[in-house]
Amino acid sequence: MDSMITKFFLSLLIPGLLVILFTRVTFNHIVGLVLTVALIAAAVYAGYTNTWFLYAVNAASLTAGFWYATNMYKRSKKAVIHEDE
């Protein structure tokens, strides 16, 4: 049972943080999302995520991370526009 609890908390945190990290590295929130989805798909294929509950938690974390990364991306674009003025 500890393994399921650990998988739950990691599924709750890691995908969202990865979207934010990849957005910061690539300077594009869409690319960050695509790279994170590819990593999650590889983990599912390898058998690390094996229940529908964990799929839903991963999706919720991806959504929250993408929302935050989109806001972060818009703020940085707005800051660049104001710097040019």
N, C-alpha and C positions, 0 to 999 in steps of 0.2 A: 504494500500500500504506500510506503514511503516513496517508491519510485514514481507512482502516479501523481503524488503531491508535488514532487520535484519537477516532473514534466509539466504539470499545470502552471507552476510559478515561472518556469523558464519560458513556456509558451506565452505567458502573459506579458513578459518583459522583453525578451530577446528580439522578436520580429519588429516591434515598434522602434527599439533602439537601433536595429540594423538599418531600417529605412532612414532614420535620422542621420546615422553615420554615413551611409552611402550618398545621401543628399549633400552632406557637407563635403565629401570627397569629390563627387562628380559635378557639383554645382547645378544639379538638375533633379527635381523631386520625382519625375517620372522614371528616370534611369535608376534612382535609388529604390523605387518600388519594384521595378522589374528585376533588379539584381536580388532583392530580398525574396521575392516570390520564387526565383530560380533556386535559391538556397533552400527554401522551405520544401519545394518540390523534390529536390535531391534528398532531403532528410526523410520525406514521406516514402520515397522510392527505396531508401535504404532500410526502412522499417522502424525508424525512431519514433514516428508519430503513427499510432495505430488505432485511434478511436475517433469517432465523429465529434466527441466533446472537445478533444484537443484540436481538431480542425477548426472548430468554431472559435475557440480561444485564440488560435493563431490568426484567424481572419479578423477578429475584433482588435487584436494588437496591431496588425497591419493597418487597419483602418485608422486607429488612433495615431499611429506613427506617421501615416501618410497625411493626415489632417494637420498635424503639427509641422511636418516638413513643408507642406504647401504654404502654411502661414509664415514659416521661417524664410522660405524662398521668396515670397511676395515682399516681406519686409526688406530683404537684402536688395531686391530689384528696386524698390522704392528709394532706398538709401543711395544706390548708385545713381539714380536719376537726379536726386537732389544734390549730389556731389558735383554733377556735371553743370549745374546751373550757376 
